[in-house]
Amino acid sequence: MKSSIQSCFSRAAGRLLLLVGSAPCLLAQTVAKSAPAAIEKTLLQELNLPAIWFLLACSLVVVWLVVDLYLKSGHKRLLPTGDLEGIRGHFRRGDYQGAMDFCGAHAGPLCDAVGAALKYGPGGQRAAEDAVVVSLGGANTRFQTKIAYLSVIGVIAPMVGLTGTVLGMIDAFALMGQAGAADPSKLSGAIGHVLHATAGGLIVAIPAFVFYYLLRSRVGHGFHEIGATVAELFRNFHYADFAGHSFRGAEPCAAKPQWKNEHSIQVAQGT
């Protein structure tokens, strides 16, 4: 009898120990089933912010400007070998009217500058040099205007990113305040989400500034070479032989005044 009681007691104690030992596992399974599953977001969902889309558009503009300016500011585009040799051939033969026609048929900073110098050459060396400066200055301005857009994007991109981050943090704090949540992981997750906007602004701005300075230097060097080439072409130009003459297609439109009567002459002279 006593042995049977001890046997029963031993079996009960074993079951109790087994139950106690499996309790943590059962509790963990119950918590895992009751806890909501973590929602994993894709990169596109993480970057789904208004500021990010604006910065993406700015990045596309930066790529287009860099490619366009790099191709157009190359040595072959600013100083085409064929155009330079064609102008030199006309100059060697003394066929300046042919050089004028050649420049009019070929667009580009070099041909425009040489054509302007020939057009104003009959007015003397000073007039021709001023015409070259104006022509090259206008072409350089068109390049510098596009280059300046890179600087503008480089300035506003970090500001847009910072604005998106601040607005996102305001919304995150407002939602947590309404829910009364005290879980720091939720707050850190929300802040990490909106910080993508600041990172995006810096990613766009840094290359924009780098290419701004590189392209500005590249274009300035290219136009310096054009100016030196034009100066070399007109080094021994006989301006005195062109005084009183004009090229076909570049005739002056201002003629001498034809006064009708003596009163007109007095008014013009301020008497």
C-alpha positions as CSV (number, residue, x, y, z in Angstrom):
1,M,0.0,0.0,0.0
2,K,2.8,2.3,1.0
3,S,4.7,1.5,-2.2
4,S,1.7,2.3,-4.4
5,I,1.2,5.6,-2.7
6,Q,4.9,6.5,-3.3
7,S,4.5,5.4,-6.9
8,C,1.5,7.7,-7.5
9,F,3.3,10.5,-5.8
10,S,6.4,10.1,-8.0
11,R,4.3,10.1,-11.2
12,A,2.4,13.3,-10.0
13,A,5.7,15.0,-9.2
14,G,7.2,14.1,-12.6
15,R,4.1,15.5,-14.4
16,L,4.4,18.7,-12.4
17,L,8.0,19.1,-13.2
18,L,7.3,18.5,-16.9
19,L,4.5,21.1,-16.9
20,V,6.7,23.6,-15.2
21,G,9.5,23.0,-17.6
22,S,7.4,23.4,-20.7
23,A,5.6,26.5,-19.4
24,P,8.1,29.0,-20.8
25,C,7.9,27.4,-24.3
26,L,4.1,27.5,-24.2
27,L,4.2,31.1,-23.1
28,A,6.5,32.1,-25.9
29,Q,4.4,30.3,-28.5
30,T,1.3,32.1,-27.1
31,V,3.0,35.5,-27.3
32,A,4.3,34.8,-30.8
33,K,0.8,33.9,-32.0
34,S,-0.8,36.9,-30.4
35,A,1.9,39.5,-31.4
36,P,1.3,41.1,-34.8
37,A,3.6,40.1,-37.6
38,A,6.3,42.7,-38.5
39,I,5.5,44.4,-41.8
40,E,8.6,44.6,-44.0
41,K,8.6,47.6,-46.5
42,T,10.4,47.6,-49.8
43,L,12.9,50.3,-50.7
44,L,10.3,52.1,-52.9
45,Q,7.8,52.1,-50.0
46,E,10.5,53.5,-47.7
47,L,11.3,56.3,-50.2
48,N,7.6,57.1,-50.9
49,L,7.9,60.7,-49.7
50,P,6.9,63.9,-51.6
51,A,10.4,65.4,-51.1
52,I,12.0,62.2,-52.5
53,W,10.0,62.4,-55.8
54,F,10.9,66.1,-56.2
55,L,14.6,65.2,-55.6
56,L,14.3,62.4,-58.1
57,A,13.2,64.9,-60.7
58,C,16.1,67.2,-59.8
59,S,18.5,64.3,-60.2
60,L,17.2,63.6,-63.7
61,V,17.7,67.3,-64.6
62,V,21.2,67.2,-63.3
63,V,22.0,64.2,-65.4
64,W,20.6,65.8,-68.5
65,L,22.5,69.1,-67.9
66,V,25.8,67.3,-67.3
67,V,25.6,65.2,-70.4
68,D,24.4,68.0,-72.6
69,L,27.0,70.5,-71.4
70,Y,29.8,68.0,-71.5
71,L,29.2,67.0,-75.1
72,K,28.7,70.6,-76.3
73,S,31.7,72.0,-74.5
74,G,34.2,69.5,-76.0
75,H,37.1,70.6,-78.1
76,K,35.6,69.1,-81.2
77,R,32.3,71.1,-80.8
78,L,33.9,74.4,-79.8
79,L,36.8,74.3,-82.3
80,P,35.8,72.0,-85.1
81,T,38.8,71.0,-87.2
82,G,36.8,71.2,-90.4
83,D,35.5,74.7,-89.7
84,L,38.9,76.0,-88.7
85,E,40.7,74.6,-91.7
86,G,38.0,76.0,-94.0
87,I,38.4,79.5,-92.6
88,R,42.2,79.3,-92.8
89,G,42.0,78.2,-96.4
90,H,39.9,81.3,-97.3
91,F,42.2,83.6,-95.3
92,R,45.3,82.2,-97.1
93,R,43.8,82.9,-100.5
94,G,42.6,86.3,-99.4
95,D,39.0,85.3,-100.1
96,Y,37.4,87.1,-97.2
97,Q,34.0,87.2,-98.8
98,G,34.2,83.4,-99.1
99,A,35.2,83.2,-95.5
100,M,32.2,85.4,-94.6
101,D,29.9,83.1,-96.5
102,F,31.5,80.0,-94.9
103,C,31.0,81.4,-91.4
104,G,27.4,82.2,-92.2
105,A,26.7,78.6,-93.4
106,H,28.4,76.9,-90.3
107,A,26.9,77.7,-86.9
108,G,29.2,77.6,-83.8
109,P,31.1,79.9,-81.5
110,L,34.2,79.9,-83.8
111,C,32.4,80.7,-87.0
112,D,30.2,83.3,-85.3
113,A,33.2,85.1,-83.8
114,V,35.1,85.1,-87.1
115,G,32.0,86.3,-89.0
116,A,31.5,89.1,-86.5
117,A,35.1,90.2,-86.9
118,L,34.8,90.2,-90.7
119,K,31.5,92.1,-90.6
120,Y,33.0,94.9,-88.4
121,G,36.5,94.7,-89.9
122,P,36.0,97.7,-92.2
123,G,35.5,99.8,-89.1
124,G,39.1,99.1,-87.9
125,Q,40.8,96.7,-85.6
126,R,39.1,98.0,-82.5
127,A,35.6,97.5,-84.0
128,A,36.6,93.9,-85.0
129,E,38.0,93.0,-81.6
130,D,34.9,94.4,-79.9
131,A,32.7,92.3,-82.2
132,V,34.6,89.2,-81.3
133,V,34.2,89.9,-77.6
134,V,30.5,90.4,-77.9
135,S,30.0,87.3,-80.0
136,L,32.0,85.1,-77.6
137,G,30.4,86.7,-74.6
138,G,27.0,85.9,-75.9
139,A,27.9,82.2,-76.6
140,N,29.6,81.9,-73.2
141,T,26.5,83.3,-71.5
142,R,24.3,80.6,-72.9
143,F,26.6,78.0,-71.6
144,Q,27.0,79.7,-68.2
145,T,23.2,80.0,-67.8
146,K,22.8,76.2,-68.1
147,I,25.7,75.6,-65.8
148,A,24.1,78.0,-63.2
149,Y,21.1,75.6,-63.0
150,L,23.4,73.0,-61.5
151,S,24.3,75.5,-58.7
152,V,20.6,76.3,-58.1
153,I,19.8,72.6,-57.8
154,G,22.8,72.1,-55.5
155,V,21.5,74.8,-53.2
156,I,17.8,73.9,-53.0
157,A,18.1,70.1,-52.9
158,P,19.4,69.9,-49.3
159,M,16.7,72.5,-48.3
160,V,14.0,70.4,-49.9
161,G,15.3,67.2,-48.2
162,L,15.5,69.0,-44.8
163,T,12.0,70.3,-45.2
164,G,10.7,66.8,-46.0
165,T,12.4,65.5,-42.9
166,V,11.0,68.1,-40.6
167,L,7.5,67.7,-41.9
168,G,7.7,64.0,-41.6
169,M,9.0,64.2,-38.0
170,I,6.1,66.6,-37.1
171,D,3.6,64.0,-38.4
172,A,5.4,61.2,-36.6
173,F,5.4,63.0,-33.2
174,A,1.8,64.0,-33.7
175,L,0.6,60.4,-34.4
176,M,2.6,59.1,-31.4
177,G,1.1,61.8,-29.2
178,Q,-2.4,60.9,-30.2
179,A,-1.8,57.2,-29.7
180,G,0.0,57.7,-26.4
181,A,2.6,55.2,-27.4
182,A,5.8,55.0,-25.4
183,D,7.7,52.5,-27.5
184,P,11.0,54.2,-28.5
185,S,11.4,51.7,-31.4
186,K,8.4,53.2,-33.1
187,L,9.7,56.7,-32.8
188,S,13.1,55.7,-34.1
189,G,11.6,53.9,-37.0
190,A,9.5,56.9,-38.0
191,I,12.5,59.3,-37.7
192,G,14.6,56.8,-39.8
193,H,11.9,56.8,-42.4
194,V,11.8,60.6,-42.9
195,L,15.6,61.0,-42.8
196,H,15.7,59.5,-46.2
197,A,14.6,62.9,-47.5
198,T,17.7,64.6,-46.0
199,A,20.0,61.9,-47.4
200,G,18.3,62.2,-50.8
201,G,18.9,66.0,-50.8
202,L,22.6,65.6,-50.1
203,I,23.0,62.8,-52.7
204,V,21.6,65.2,-55.3
205,A,23.4,68.3,-54.2
206,I,26.9,67.0,-53.9
207,P,27.3,65.8,-57.5
208,A,25.5,69.0,-58.8
209,F,28.1,71.2,-57.1
210,V,31.0,69.0,-58.3
211,F,29.9,69.1,-61.9
212,Y,29.1,72.8,-61.6
213,Y,32.7,73.7,-61.0
214,L,34.1,71.2,-63.4
215,L,31.9,72.3,-66.3
216,R,32.4,76.0,-65.6
217,S,36.2,75.5,-65.8
218,R,35.8,73.3,-68.9
219,V,33.7,75.9,-70.7
220,G,35.9,78.8,-69.7
221,H,39.0,77.0,-71.0
222,G,37.3,76.2,-74.3
223,F,36.3,79.8,-74.9
224,H,39.8,81.0,-74.1
225,E,41.0,78.7,-76.8
226,I,38.5,80.1,-79.3
227,G,39.6,83.7,-78.5
228,A,43.2,82.8,-79.0
229,T,42.4,81.1,-82.3
230,V,40.5,84.1,-83.7
231,A,43.3,86.4,-82.6
232,E,45.8,84.2,-84.5
233,L,43.6,84.3,-87.6
234,F,43.5,88.1,-87.6
235,R,47.2,88.6,-86.6
236,N,48.2,90.2,-89.9
237,F,44.8,91.3,-91.1
238,H,45.0,94.4,-93.4
239,Y,42.2,96.5,-91.9
240,A,43.2,99.6,-93.9
241,D,42.4,97.8,-97.2
242,F,38.8,97.2,-96.0
243,A,38.1,100.9,-95.0
244,G,35.0,102.1,-96.8
245,H,34.0,98.6,-98.0
246,S,31.5,96.0,-96.8
247,F,30.9,92.3,-97.3
248,R,28.0,91.0,-99.2
249,G,25.3,90.2,-96.6
250,A,26.9,92.5,-94.0
251,E,26.1,95.9,-95.6
252,P,25.6,98.7,-93.1
253,C,22.0,99.8,-92.7
254,A,22.7,103.3,-91.4
255,A,23.3,105.8,-94.1
256,K,24.2,109.5,-93.9
257,P,21.4,111.8,-92.7
258,Q,19.5,113.6,-95.4
259,W,18.3,116.9,-94.0
260,K,15.2,118.4,-95.6
261,N,15.7,122.0,-94.7
262,E,17.7,124.3,-92.5
263,H,15.3,124.0,-89.6
264,S,16.0,120.3,-89.3
265,I,19.8,121.0,-89.1
266,Q,19.3,123.5,-86.4
267,V,17.2,121.2,-84.3
268,A,19.7,118.3,-84.7
269,Q,22.5,120.6,-83.6
270,G,20.5,121.9,-80.6
271,T,20.6,125.5,-81.8
